[in-house]
Amino acid sequence: MTLDLVYFAWVRERIGAAGERVETQAPTVAALVEELRAREERYAAAFADLSALRCAVDQELADFDAPLDGAREVAFFPPMTGG
């Protein structure tokens, strides 16, 4: 499947891009993250600590065990704070 990935804040800075389109067969967000980590060091650095990240699948907040079947977009960002 083809997914649009969107990166925000320091995730974008570590990867060096605001987003990209990828081909994957990953069944879950966690499996997608493992594929990305294996690509190169900048992805490994961005996804080193999943407890410091949140994700959304098709603009809905999701857990990393969320399925990707039928998804079109996955976004990664640091936890949001109020204020």
N, C-alpha and C positions, 0 to 999 in steps of 0.2 A: 504494500500500500504506500501511497505518497502522503506524507504529512508536512504541514508547514509548522516549523518550530519558531517560537518567539522568545527572545531573551530580554529580561529587564534588569536594570540597576547593575550591581556588581557582577551578575551572571553575564550580562552583555559585555562588560569590560573585560572579564577574564577570557571569554571566548573570542572577543574581537569582532563581533557581528551582532546586529539587532535581531537577526533571524536567518533562516535558511529553509530550503525544501529538501527533504530526505526520503529515500526509499527504505522501507523497513518491513520486516515480518514480525516485529516484536509484538507479543500478545498483550503486554501491559506497559505502563509508563516506566516501571522499574526496569524491565527488560530493555526498553529504549535507552534509558540512562546508561545501562551497562554497555550497550553498543556504542554510545557516544563516548563514554570513558575510554574505550579501547581504541578510539580513532587516533588521538594524540594527546599530548600533555596538557594543552589548554583546556580540553574538555574534562580531563581527569581532575584538574585543579578546580574547575567550576562546579563539578558534581562530587567533590570529595566528601562533603558532609551533608547528607540529605536532610538531616534534622534542621539545617539552616536554610532550607528551600521549601517552597510551596509550588504547586503546579495546578494548571487548569487544562481541562480537555474540552475543546470546543466552547471556551469561555465560561465554563462551569468549574468552580473549585473542585479538586479531586485529590484522592490519595494516590500514592505511588503504585499501589496495587490495582488501580483502575484499569479496566480493559480498554484497548485501543481499537477494537473492531468497529469499523464504520466512522472512526474519528477523522477529522480533517486538520485540526490544529491542536498543538500542545504548547503551552506557555510555561516558562519557568521564571520564578521571581523570589526575592527574599520575603520573609513574613512582613505583613503590613502592620503598621502601628497607627493608633488613633491620635487625635490631638487637635 
